[in-house]
Amino acid sequence: MDNPLSPKPAESKSAPLSSLDKRPIEIERILADLPEENRQKLVAVLQAKSEVFQGPFPHPKHAAKYEELCPNFLERSLTMAEKAQAANIESRHLQLENARLALENEQQKIQIQKQHDILDSQDTRRAQYLGFIALMVLAAIAAFLAVIGHERIAEIMFGAAVLGFLGKIFIGKFSKRSS
């Protein structure tokens, strides 16, 4: 019987040994220096095999024992995993639906704000036209009063109209900047 720790011969003399091929030679040297009892223990440890299995279900070699201890264990575990996956998918669908609804809500808010801005702009333009017409009417009345001999009243009326008009323009600009 071959010793599993003995080195394997290289295929050709010119090919260098890989690090894996060198390791058994080093182990043989270490084993040769140990007492027989320790050597046997170390060889037993080196020959031990370990398996690692990771996942939601037991290793297939152990599944039968689980079934003996708990009948239908694997079927119930599979059902549980399927339900968990379905719940995760449903949760993701709900998150996506909520994100879609939030986006639609934001788009509606933006559309409403645009309509509000358009109406505000129209109201402002209408108020400017009416203010200009009022100023022209007051200027015409002041001119008429000046022609018929009431110059002082005409000056006061025209000055008040111009100051009111200019005041409204500047107050409107300042109030829009602050808000």
Summary of the structure (lengths in Angstrom):
residues: 179
radius of gyration: 47.6
end to end distance: 93.8
largest distance: 139.0
contacts: 345
relative contact order: 0.03
helix: 78%
strand: 0%
